[in-house]
């Protein structure tokens, strides 16, 4: 969880449709959820089935 995110604290979620992995950043505000971004992660940037980012 990113506690100092704007506009509210946020989390990175991972989901799959078939074999395709998706990442979505969602801000958790006091009265709603806000989708900040949703994307297909780059294969070469992630390990452990897209759950951990490679260090540069």
Secondary structure, DSSP 8 states (H G I E B T S, - for coil): -BTT-SSS-EEEEEEEETTEEEEEEEEE-SS-EEEEEEE---GGGEETTTTEE---
